[in-house]
Amino acid sequence: MFKRMFLMLALVAVVLAGLGAVKFQQIQAAADQAAAMKPPPDAVTTIVARAEPWPDTLPVIGTTAAVQGVTVFIGRYSPHRPASRTR
């Protein structure tokens, strides 16, 4: 009886060791493949810049506010009086 039990446990240990070795090799191969991978190149798009007329006003219903923007004017800047719009 002891001999059968020992033989069965040895056989199970050999099967589990074989499965573990195969799985270890699979994981190592996947890690090697992942280490050799390069990231894809960045996508770049281009467009030709051209001058276009910019409207002075926009017809809207309601109110609008710029989220990001600058105020550009021609003339002298004085922090004590509002900028006059001259052309």
Backbone as CSV, one residue per row, in Angstrom:
resi,resn,N_x,N_y,N_z,CA_x,CA_y,CA_z,C_x,C_y,C_z
1,MET,0.827,-1.191,0.000,0.000,0.000,0.000,0.880,1.268,0.000
2,PHE,1.937,1.234,0.822,2.820,2.395,0.889,3.504,2.630,-0.457
3,LYS,3.846,1.544,-1.145,4.521,1.652,-2.426,3.608,2.307,-3.469
4,ARG,2.334,1.931,-3.485,1.367,2.532,-4.423,1.175,4.022,-4.125
5,MET,1.040,4.350,-2.874,0.830,5.756,-2.492,2.048,6.592,-2.909
6,PHE,3.256,6.085,-2.655,4.467,6.799,-3.038,4.560,6.962,-4.550
7,LEU,4.222,5.900,-5.310,4.250,5.959,-6.765,3.243,6.986,-7.298
8,MET,2.046,7.018,-6.728,1.009,7.970,-7.146,1.442,9.416,-6.844
9,LEU,1.996,9.653,-5.678,2.441,11.003,-5.328,3.616,11.438,-6.205
10,ALA,4.512,10.526,-6.517,5.636,10.845,-7.386,5.151,11.181,-8.790
11,LEU,4.198,10.418,-9.293,3.644,10.673,-10.623,2.927,12.025,-10.669
12,VAL,2.167,12.341,-9.647,1.485,13.646,-9.593,2.514,14.774,-9.527
13,ALA,3.583,14.580,-8.757,4.630,15.600,-8.654,5.323,15.803,-9.998
14,VAL,5.568,14.728,-10.736,6.209,14.840,-12.047,5.289,15.572,-13.028
15,VAL,3.994,15.238,-13.017,3.041,15.904,-13.918,2.935,17.389,-13.583
16,LEU,2.827,17.706,-12.301,2.731,19.120,-11.909,4.020,19.878,-12.237
17,ALA,5.166,19.249,-12.048,6.433,19.896,-12.388,6.527,20.129,-13.894
18,GLY,6.063,19.161,-14.693,6.066,19.331,-16.150,5.159,20.465,-16.585
19,LEU,3.954,20.518,-16.011,3.030,21.606,-16.341,3.598,22.961,-15.908
20,GLY,4.229,22.990,-14.744,4.834,24.231,-14.260,5.972,24.682,-15.157
21,ALA,6.781,23.724,-15.636,7.896,24.072,-16.516,7.398,24.624,-17.848
22,VAL,6.351,24.003,-18.392,5.783,24.493,-19.654,5.222,25.896,-19.475
23,LYS,4.503,26.110,-18.393,3.919,27.428,-18.142,5.017,28.475,-17.916
24,PHE,6.090,28.087,-17.218,7.209,29.003,-16.996,7.840,29.416,-18.322
25,GLN,8.018,28.463,-19.234,8.584,28.777,-20.541,7.658,29.696,-21.334
26,GLN,6.353,29.488,-21.238,5.398,30.352,-21.937,5.476,31.780,-21.401
27,ILE,5.562,31.928,-20.107,5.625,33.263,-19.500,6.940,33.947,-19.864
28,GLN,8.042,33.187,-19.848,9.329,33.757,-20.238,9.301,34.216,-21.696
29,ALA,8.712,33.422,-22.587,8.639,33.799,-24.001,7.788,35.056,-24.177
30,ALA,6.687,35.151,-23.442,5.832,36.341,-23.531,6.564,37.573,-23.003
31,ALA,7.326,37.411,-21.922,8.081,38.542,-21.363,9.168,38.994,-22.329
32,ASP,9.853,38.039,-22.965,10.885,38.395,-23.943,10.283,39.118,-25.140
33,GLN,9.124,38.653,-25.580,8.461,39.294,-26.722,8.000,40.704,-26.350
34,ALA,7.481,40.871,-25.153,7.026,42.201,-24.722,8.201,43.164,-24.566
35,ALA,9.352,42.645,-24.119,10.524,43.510,-23.950,11.079,43.956,-25.300
36,ALA,10.895,43.144,-26.329,11.421,43.483,-27.652,10.481,44.381,-28.441
37,MET,9.265,44.588,-27.947,8.304,45.414,-28.681,8.688,46.878,-28.621
38,LYS,8.531,47.577,-29.733,8.762,49.010,-29.790,7.400,49.700,-29.843
39,PRO,7.279,50.884,-29.259,6.013,51.598,-29.361,5.783,52.050,-30.803
40,PRO,4.526,52.161,-31.224,4.262,52.592,-32.596,4.677,54.050,-32.780
41,PRO,4.997,54.448,-34.012,5.390,55.839,-34.236,4.194,56.775,-34.017
42,ASP,4.517,58.005,-33.645,3.468,59.004,-33.431,2.856,59.406,-34.765
43,ALA,1.555,59.589,-34.757,0.865,60.041,-35.960,1.063,61.548,-36.108
44,VAL,1.399,61.966,-37.313,1.633,63.388,-37.587,0.784,63.773,-38.783
45,THR,0.019,64.833,-38.622,-0.754,65.349,-39.740,-0.305,66.781,-40.011
46,THR,-0.397,67.184,-41.250,0.008,68.536,-41.613,-1.105,69.194,-42.403
47,ILE,-1.068,70.498,-42.419,-2.016,71.273,-43.205,-1.296,72.547,-43.645
48,VAL,-1.620,73.018,-44.830,-0.998,74.233,-45.337,-1.711,75.428,-44.720
49,ALA,-0.947,76.329,-44.130,-1.524,77.526,-43.517,-1.775,78.568,-44.596
50,ARG,-2.914,79.226,-44.492,-3.223,80.308,-45.433,-3.980,81.400,-44.680
51,ALA,-3.881,82.589,-45.211,-4.557,83.722,-44.582,-6.031,83.696,-44.938
52,GLU,-6.868,83.965,-43.949,-8.308,84.044,-44.157,-8.825,85.288,-43.451
53,PRO,-9.888,85.869,-43.982,-10.452,87.043,-43.289,-11.090,86.626,-41.968
54,TRP,-10.927,87.464,-40.990,-11.482,87.197,-39.670,-12.599,88.206,-39.425
55,PRO,-13.799,87.747,-39.144,-14.905,88.702,-38.964,-14.726,89.506,-37.680
56,ASP,-15.151,90.779,-37.747,-15.084,91.619,-36.554,-16.134,91.220,-35.531
57,THR,-17.277,90.784,-36.003,-18.350,90.368,-35.096,-18.881,89.011,-35.546
58,LEU,-19.490,88.328,-34.612,-20.133,87.050,-34.898,-21.608,87.162,-34.538
59,PRO,-22.509,86.791,-35.462,-23.927,86.847,-35.122,-24.303,85.677,-34.208
60,VAL,-24.760,85.996,-32.994,-25.143,84.957,-32.038,-26.434,85.359,-31.337
61,ILE,-27.077,84.405,-30.765,-28.238,84.661,-29.919,-27.802,84.354,-28.501
62,GLY,-27.855,85.314,-27.623,-27.402,85.122,-26.255,-26.068,85.795,-26.047
63,THR,-25.323,85.291,-25.101,-24.028,85.875,-24.797,-22.941,84.832,-24.997
64,THR,-21.767,85.309,-25.313,-20.620,84.417,-25.475,-19.468,84.953,-24.659
65,ALA,-18.597,84.062,-24.265,-17.394,84.453,-23.547,-16.277,83.521,-23.980
66,ALA,-15.107,84.088,-24.225,-13.964,83.278,-24.636,-13.436,82.497,-23.439
67,VAL,-13.167,81.239,-23.651,-12.586,80.427,-22.591,-11.100,80.736,-22.477
68,GLN,-10.440,80.806,-23.623,-9.041,81.191,-23.667,-8.892,82.193,-24.802
69,GLY,-8.225,83.273,-24.565,-8.056,84.245,-25.628,-7.237,85.431,-25.164
70,VAL,-6.939,86.283,-26.102,-6.202,87.501,-25.804,-6.907,88.661,-26.486
71,THR,-6.707,89.836,-25.961,-7.227,91.042,-26.585,-6.063,91.732,-27.272
72,VAL,-6.174,91.917,-28.567,-5.116,92.544,-29.344,-5.648,93.880,-29.835
73,PHE,-4.883,94.941,-29.633,-5.289,96.250,-30.122,-4.074,96.999,-30.617
74,ILE,-4.331,97.986,-31.433,-3.265,98.811,-31.962,-3.331,100.143,-31.238
75,GLY,-2.271,100.574,-30.679,-2.247,101.835,-29.956,-1.370,101.734,-28.734
76,ARG,-1.432,102.752,-27.928,-0.638,102.778,-26.710,-1.421,102.166,-25.573
77,TYR,-0.719,101.423,-24.754,-1.358,100.785,-23.611,-1.150,101.640,-22.373
78,SER,-2.218,101.861,-21.675,-2.143,102.572,-20.406,-2.947,101.764,-19.390
79,PRO,-2.338,101.348,-18.308,-3.065,100.548,-17.341,-4.127,101.351,-16.573
80,HIS,-4.112,102.700,-16.709,-5.038,103.520,-15.956,-6.307,103.856,-16.721
81,ARG,-6.324,103.626,-18.016,-7.540,103.895,-18.800,-7.794,102.733,-19.732
82,PRO,-9.031,102.471,-20.070,-9.318,101.345,-20.957,-8.712,101.572,-22.335
83,ALA,-8.374,100.505,-22.976,-7.771,100.582,-24.298,-8.811,101.041,-25.306
84,SER,-8.428,102.009,-26.118,-9.338,102.481,-27.177,-9.103,101.651,-28.416
85,ARG,-10.126,101.429,-29.161,-10.020,100.615,-30.365,-9.764,101.525,-31.554
86,THR,-8.523,101.600,-31.978,-8.159,102.430,-33.130,-7.583,101.565,-34.216
87,ARG,-7.766,101.996,-35.435,-7.219,101.257,-36.576,-6.396,102.150,-37.439
